Amino acid sequence: MSVLILAEDLDLSADEMVLALAEREVATHRVNTAWFPSQLGIEAVLGESGWQGRLRTPRGDVELSEIRSVWYRSPAAFVFPAELSAVERQHCYIEAKLGIGGVLLALPVQWVNRPDLAAAACYKPVQLAAALRQAWLCRRPW
């Protein structure tokens, strides 16, 4: 079992986490999504036992079935060839986000900073409504 860390190449917090997990003998795989598609690839098939396949990285393959948790730290955006037009790059970005992100989000693993939930949580009205619900629950007599 391993931890997948999605972070930029230069990220001191991610560096520290890799070291801390290594001290605990936890296998880690640090991946920057900016490597896609030139250095990062994905092969994935959904079967009866879940997702099978791997992330192909410059540092070796990461088996999807071996990932037990993902830390979405701060990966950089995908980098596509410069010869693509702006429209083509946008289309590639959406497809990569939904493809790679969709497979990773579908894994039955523990997430830290799950990107879809973090995106929803940035809306101030959603935060206020959640805080109000929590405050109401705390005042309820049991």
N, C-alpha and C positions, 0 to 999 in steps of 0.2 A: 504494500500500500504506500501511496506517496501523496505529497502535497504539491499542487500546481500553483505557482506564484506568477501572476500576470502583472508585469511591471516593466518600466523603461529600463534600458541598459544601465544607465547611471542613476541609481536610486539607493541612497545610503540606508534607508529603512528596510528596503528589500534585502540588501546585503546583510544587514544585522539579523534579519529573520532567517535567512539561509544558514548563517553560522549557528544561530540558536537551535534550529531544527537539526543541524548536523551533529551538534553536541548531544542531542537526545537520540541520535541514530535514526532520524526520520528521513526517508528519501525525499528529496525535493527536486522539482523541475522548474526552473525559472524561464519564462517565455515572454518575449516582447511581441505584441501583435503587429508592430511595425515591420517585423521580419516577413510578414505575408505580402505577396506570394513568393518573393525571391528566395527566402531561406526557411520559411515555415509553410507546412502543408498539413492537410488533414485527410485521413481515410477513415470513413465511418460507415457502418452498416447497422441498421436496427434489426435485431432478431428477437426471438422469444425470451432470451436471457438479458435483453437490454442492448445498449450500444456496445459494439465491438469495433476496434480499430485503433488508430494511433495518431498522435500529432508527430509530424516529422520536423525536427529542429536541428540547427547546426550542432547542438550538443548531444544529439541522439534522439531516438524515438521515445515517446511517452505513451504507454498503453492506456487507452481510455478506461479499461476495466480495472486498472490499478490505482486510479486517482480516488482518494478518499475525501479530499477537501480542496477548495480553491480559494486563494486570496486574490481578489481583484484589487490590486494596489493602485496602479496608475499606468496601465499600458498605453503606449503611443498609438496613434491612428495607423491603420494599414497604409502601406506605401506602394503605390502602383506606378508602372512605367511612365516616364515623363511624356512619351509620345502619344499617350491617350488624351483625348479631349476632356474637357471639364465634365461633360455629360457622361462620357464613358467611365471616367474615374468615379463619379457619383454613383453610377449604376454598380460598378465593381465594389464600392464601399458598402452599399446596401446589401448586396448579395453575400459578401464576406461576413458582414456583421450578423446577418440572419443565419448563414450557414455555420460558421465556426461558433459564433455566440449561441446559436440555437442548440447545437450538439452539446456544448459545454453546460448550458443551463438545463438541459434534459437529463444530465447525469444525476444519479441518486447520491449526491455528495453534499457535504456541509460547505456553505459559502460564507465568506466574510466580504462584505460590501458587494452583494449580488447586484450587478449593474442595472437590471431592470427595476429592482426595488429602490435602489439609490436614486435613479432618475425620477421615479414617482414621488419619492420623499422630498425632493427639492422644491416642490410646489408649496408655498407658504400656507394657502388655505387648507391643504391636506394635513400639514403639520398641526395647524390650529385645531382642526376637527379631531385629530387623533389625541391631542392634548386634552381637549374638552371631554372626550369619551373616557380617557384615563382618569381624569379628575372626578367625573361622575361615578366611575366604578369604585374609586377610593372612598367616596362618601356613602356608598350603599351600606346599610346595616345588614349584616349576615346573620 
